[in-house]
Amino acid sequence: MVSQHFNLESSPLMLFWIRGMAVPMLTVTYLLNKVPTAEAAKVCAAFNIAIGAIFPWNAAFISKFDVKYPFHRVPELLFAALSAVSLAAL
C-alpha cells in the first residue's frame, strides 16, 4: 500500500501500523450494524470525512508527502465523493 501511493518503499514499522488499522476499521463496521440506520448514516458521513482528511488529503495537501500521481488521485477523489454522497444522504 505504501509503495502504491508514495514514492518510497515500505518498512516493517509501516506494515505494522497499516495492519493495526484493520482492527478499528472492522470494529466500526461491526458497530454500525448495531445502531439504527439513520444514526449509522451520520456516523458514516463523519467517518468518511475524517478518514479522507487524516489519510489521502493530509498526505497530499497538508503534510506534502511525496505521493505518486496519478494513482494517489484515486483515494483523494474517492473520499471526496464518499463525503459528498454521505452528506447529501443526511
C-alpha positions in Angstrom: 0.0 0.0 0.0 2.8 2.4 0.8 4.7 1.9 -2.5 1.4 2.2 -4.4 0.7 5.7 -3.1 4.1 7.1 -2.1 7.5 7.4 -3.8 9.2 5.3 -1.1 9.5 1.7 0.0 7.5 0.2 2.8 9.2 -0.6 6.1 8.3 -3.1 8.8 7.1 -0.3 11.0 4.7 0.9 8.3 3.3 -2.6 7.7 2.8 -2.8 11.5 0.6 0.3 11.7 -1.2 -0.4 8.5 -2.2 -3.9 9.7 -3.1 -2.4 13.1 -5.6 0.0 11.4 -7.7 -3.0 10.3 -8.9 -3.6 13.9 -10.6 -0.2 14.4 -11.9 -0.2 10.9 -13.5 -3.6 11.3 -14.8 -2.6 14.8 -16.6 0.4 13.4 -18.0 -1.7 10.6 -19.4 -4.2 13.1 -20.8 -1.5 15.4 -22.5 0.4 12.5 -24.7 -2.7 12.1 -25.8 -2.4 15.7 -27.3 1.1 15.6 -30.4 2.4 13.7 -29.8 3.2 10.1 -30.3 7.0 10.5 -27.6 7.1 13.2 -25.2 4.9 11.2 -25.6 7.3 8.2 -24.5 10.2 10.4 -21.5 8.2 11.8 -20.5 7.1 8.2 -20.6 10.7 7.0 -18.3 11.8 9.8 -16.1 8.7 9.3 -15.7 9.3 5.6 -14.8 12.9 6.1 -12.4 12.1 8.9 -10.6 9.3 7.1 -10.3 11.5 3.9 -8.8 14.3 6.0 -6.5 12.1 8.0 -5.2 10.0 5.2 -5.2 11.0 1.5 -5.9 14.8 1.8 -3.4 15.2 4.7 -0.7 13.2 2.8 -1.1 15.3 -0.4 -2.1 18.8 0.8 -1.1 19.3 4.4 2.0 17.1 5.1 3.0 17.4 1.5 4.4 13.8 1.3 5.9 12.6 -2.0 2.7 10.9 -3.2 2.5 9.0 -6.5 0.3 10.7 -9.0 -1.8 9.9 -10.9 -2.6 6.9 -8.6 -3.0 8.9 -5.4 -5.8 10.8 -7.1 -7.9 7.7 -6.6 -8.3 7.9 -2.7 -8.4 11.7 -2.9 -11.3 11.7 -5.3 -12.9 8.6 -3.7 -13.1 10.1 -0.3 -14.3 13.4 -1.7 -17.2 11.6 -3.5 -17.9 9.4 -0.4 -18.0 12.5 1.8 -20.3 14.4 -0.6 -22.7 11.5 -1.0 -22.7 10.8 2.8 -23.6 14.5 3.5 -26.2 14.5 0.8 -27.8 11.4 2.3 -28.3 13.2 5.7 
